[in-house]
């Protein structure tokens, strides 16, 4: 996604949201384990500083700053403070409620996190990311049944999402329901989980090495 933001910047060097998007992209890559914080934190900070300089009033830029504080600086409390300010001034911005819910769940405040993610769902009922976050919160709470229920009750147009099917496969695996895990793993073509379920260690090692290569980030994106 960073290459698209860079293309937008090449057309308009003062486009604050593009810089904010770059910062978010690096943050998400770190959160998903594709890159280390040390390798991209400075690049994310540079992009975020540029966005803040161009227009610090934008809710998207403010939210980017909040999630940067948590993911890149490890300051979840500061992120929560920023997100509370954002949703007070911008009560219709679903992403802020989503990130607020994530930060609250990380602090073990599951009841309030659930309230916040429900607000995000109401504001953006077609967001795959928000439904996934809702399921994650239940998983963090160790309520796997509710996490499965959330994913299965997604709107019809989201029901065949591959990431959701893969998530379901892993939830059933955690629950110890091997047959269901196998069923969803096959639908998702999740070769790693299938190797785990079949207890094929040799194949598992090969797949992990291959997947690591697939998840290398393009040089032009790391170099920004």
NORNOR-V829424 format. One line per field, one symbol per residue. burial: + if it has 24 or more other ideal C-beta (glycine too) atoms within 12 Angstrom, else -. A space follows every 50 residues. Layout:
burial = ???
//
This chain:
burial = -+--++--+-----+++++++++++++++++--++----++-+++-++-+ ++-----+++++++++++++++---+--++-+++-++--+--++++++++ ++++++---+-+++-++++++--+--+++++++++++++++--+-+++-+ ++-+---+--+-+++++++++++------++--++-++-+-+++-++--- ----------------+---+--+
//
